[in-house]
């Protein structure tokens, strides 16, 4: 392998494993959302679906 290929291999490994470590650390510090935003009003749109026709 050329030195350039080894450099890119190391860079790719650092990016992938670094992202994994960073996400694990973030999840360790913030394990769960404490408060969710308020939801919208349920307007029962699934009750009034468009007509389905066989063609």
ZASE-625663 format. One record per residue (C-alpha): residue number from 1; chain; x, y, z. Coordinates in nm, 3 decimals, m for minus. Example, Ala and Ser with C-alpha at 12.3 -4.5 7.8 and 13.67 -1.06 7.14 Angstrom:
<atoms>
lonu;kolnu;xx;yy;zz
1;A;1.230;m0.450;0.780;
2;A;1.367;m0.106;0.714;
</atoms>
This chain:
<atoms>
lonu;kolnu;xx;yy;zz
1;A;0.000;0.000;0.000;
2;A;0.115;0.346;m0.076;
3;A;0.158;0.604;0.198;
4;A;m0.136;0.799;0.054;
5;A;m0.363;0.494;0.078;
6;A;m0.254;0.429;0.436;
7;A;m0.322;0.793;0.524;
8;A;m0.672;0.776;0.380;
9;A;m0.736;0.443;0.554;
10;A;m0.637;0.592;0.889;
11;A;m0.846;0.903;0.820;
12;A;m1.152;0.692;0.735;
13;A;m1.107;0.478;1.047;
14;A;m1.077;0.787;1.265;
15;A;m1.389;0.942;1.113;
16;A;m1.604;0.629;1.150;
17;A;m1.489;0.520;1.496;
18;A;m1.466;0.880;1.615;
19;A;m1.829;0.934;1.519;
20;A;m1.925;0.619;1.704;
21;A;m1.738;0.727;2.016;
22;A;m1.878;1.082;1.997;
23;A;m2.235;0.954;1.965;
24;A;m2.186;0.713;2.256;
25;A;m2.051;0.995;2.473;
26;A;m2.341;1.220;2.374;
27;A;m2.596;0.950;2.457;
28;A;m2.420;0.888;2.788;
29;A;m2.455;1.256;2.882;
30;A;m2.809;1.301;2.746;
31;A;m2.974;0.959;2.776;
32;A;m3.337;1.056;2.720;
33;A;m3.540;1.358;2.620;
34;A;m3.690;1.501;2.938;
35;A;m3.969;1.703;2.776;
36;A;m4.129;1.655;2.437;
37;A;m4.288;1.941;2.245;
38;A;m4.664;1.966;2.247;
39;A;m4.850;1.773;1.980;
40;A;m5.106;1.895;1.732;
41;A;m5.479;1.854;1.748;
42;A;m5.607;1.519;1.621;
43;A;m5.844;1.600;1.336;
44;A;m5.920;1.236;1.238;
45;A;m5.800;1.270;0.878;
46;A;m5.764;0.895;0.851;
47;A;m6.142;0.870;0.892;
48;A;m6.200;1.072;0.573;
49;A;m5.973;0.897;0.327;
50;A;m5.984;0.948;m0.050;
51;A;m6.194;0.703;m0.247;
52;A;m6.017;0.391;m0.369;
53;A;m6.132;0.260;m0.705;
54;A;m6.032;m0.049;m0.896;
55;A;m5.913;0.037;m1.243;
</atoms>
